[in-house]
Amino acid sequence: MKASPCGIPGPLILEPTVFGDERGFFMETWNAQTFAEAGLNLQWAQDNHSHSQKGVLRGLHFQNPGPQGKLVRVSRGAVFDVVVDVRRSSKHFGEWAGVELSSSNKRMLWVPEGFAHGFLTLSDDTDFLYKCTAPYAPEAEHTIAWDDPDLAIDWPDVGCDPILSEKDRAGLPLAQSAVFE
């Protein structure tokens, strides 16, 4: 597995070794030893799977207290995946990085605790899978506005306005969010 930084310290783009032939392919999406060798000694509390049509934007979410680290990937379709540093003590506070994850590039993204996370689906019938280091706690979840001008995230144009949940429409600017100290 190859681990590469993605623009801000902490999150990592993970590219698994893929074995393919005329039958298809095989890859490990989680191996405790391989991840530990990359500096990621993780224990999982929860696995999640979301399915979305093109243009769905989910996020930017984080939990405080009870932060979650997330290992995210796409098994069908494609997304533009975004992480935002929400640790006020970090010199990279408020900085974001984005990466395309797809079933064809087979990349995964490690989202450490202390980062908000969101994604925009780039194709219909997108399946997004992620492991979490802590259980979901709705009372601790916070949503940052996907279009916060202070973040100025360069979301790709998918040919329509983003399709948002009520929770995501009600997201707050980063300056008003319950970030980590």
PyMOL commands that set and color helices and strands:
alter all, ss='L'
color gray80, all
select helices_A, chain A and resi 32-37+138-140+166-169+174-176
alter helices_A, ss='H'
color red, helices_A
select strands_A, chain A and resi 2-5+12-15+18-21+24-27+46-52+57-63+70-76+78-85+96-102+108-111+115-121+126-132+141-143
alter strands_A, ss='S'
color yellow, strands_A
deselect
rebuild
show_as cartoon
